Amino acid sequence: MSEQLTIWTFDWVPGGDSGPRGFVRDFRLRWACEEAGLNYQVRSVPFQERTPEHFTHQPFGQVPYLEDGEISLFESGACLLYLARKSEILMPTDPKGEAETLQWTIAALNSIEMVTVPWWFIGLNEEANNPLEGWVLQRLTRMQDVLSQRPWLAAGRFTVADIMMADALRIPKVRAAGDFPAIREYVDRLCARPAFKRAHQGQLAHFAMAD
Ligand SMILES: N[C@@H](CCC(=O)N[C@@H](CS)C(=O)NCC(=O)O)C(=O)O
């Protein structure tokens, strides 16, 4: 068995309807490991008070970060692509398939999440007249077009790009924005995968343990 990877997350985050449980970004890494059968453990840093040690691994005091032997890296997208190089289940090794996977993983981060997250945060304070509404709907309209033409983003099959994109699109507020049936079908299909469910249960159990 390969050396064990360590996914670092918070020891606890708030629960309830508005809490982030089930959506903390260590989930992306858990999901990738579950899909690829990579051996991993999950360890915690304190949520309430960030330690100097935490900042040496994640300079913004956020989670997740990933350790693999001597290697420590942060940014969920970088961690996903790092994991993807360990398993063809996550990313094909042929140059075209790999390029498509890289492209769509970054698109999920830099063209979708880059718009949806600020929009969602602005909406927490004031639901009406969100200045980013049009931008979000424009991006979702484009994704609706893409996903109505094919079931997977890259290489004609499931890849780590689908993990990244589905995780960005499954945010309840994003799901409720507009009527985008192809996006809805895509997110439902991805969230029904057994590896998704194991990762999701794993995260919920991790935070529940600290209650
Ligand atoms: N760009 C970072 C964002 C990480 C991030 O936003 N992490 C959240 C949890 S999902 C966090 O640590 N929030 C606490 C904070 O920002 O202080 C990544 O994708 O890893």
The ligand as an SDF file (V2000), in Angstrom:
LIG
                    3D

 20 19  0  0  0  0  0  0  0  0999 V2000
   -8.4150   29.0070   -2.0070 N   0  0  0  0  0  0  0  0  0  0  0  0
   -8.4600   28.1690   -0.8380 C   0  0  0  0  0  0  0  0  0  0  0  0
   -9.6620   28.5640    0.0020 C   0  0  0  0  0  0  0  0  0  0  0  0
   -9.6860   27.7770    1.2740 C   0  0  0  0  0  0  0  0  0  0  0  0
  -10.8530   28.1700    2.1540 C   0  0  0  0  0  0  0  0  0  0  0  0
  -11.6190   29.1060    1.8410 O   0  0  0  0  0  0  0  0  0  0  0  0
  -10.9670   27.4480    3.2500 N   0  0  0  0  0  0  0  0  0  0  0  0
  -12.0070   27.7420    4.2160 C   0  0  0  0  0  0  0  0  0  0  0  0
  -12.7110   26.4580    4.6060 C   0  0  0  0  0  0  0  0  0  0  0  0
  -13.5690   25.8040    3.2090 S   0  0  0  0  0  0  0  0  0  0  0  0
  -11.3270   28.2960    5.4570 C   0  0  0  0  0  0  0  0  0  0  0  0
  -10.2820   27.8390    5.8490 O   0  0  0  0  0  0  0  0  0  0  0  0
  -11.9590   29.3070    6.0510 N   0  0  0  0  0  0  0  0  0  0  0  0
  -11.4720   29.9440    7.2320 C   0  0  0  0  0  0  0  0  0  0  0  0
  -10.7660   31.2360    6.9150 C   0  0  0  0  0  0  0  0  0  0  0  0
  -10.7870   31.6910    5.7840 O   0  0  0  0  0  0  0  0  0  0  0  0
  -10.1740   31.7930    7.8500 O   0  0  0  0  0  0  0  0  0  0  0  0
   -8.5280   26.6940   -1.2250 C   0  0  0  0  0  0  0  0  0  0  0  0
   -9.2230   26.3900   -2.2170 O   0  0  0  0  0  0  0  0  0  0  0  0
   -7.9150   25.8560   -0.5580 O   0  0  0  0  0  0  0  0  0  0  0  0
  1  2  1  0
  2  3  1  0
  2 18  1  0
  3  4  1  0
  4  5  1  0
  5  6  2  0
  5  7  1  0
  7  8  1  0
  8  9  1  0
  8 11  1  0
  9 10  1  0
 11 12  2  0
 11 13  1  0
 13 14  1  0
 14 15  1  0
 15 16  2  0
 15 17  1  0
 18 19  2  0
 18 20  1  0
M  END
$$$$
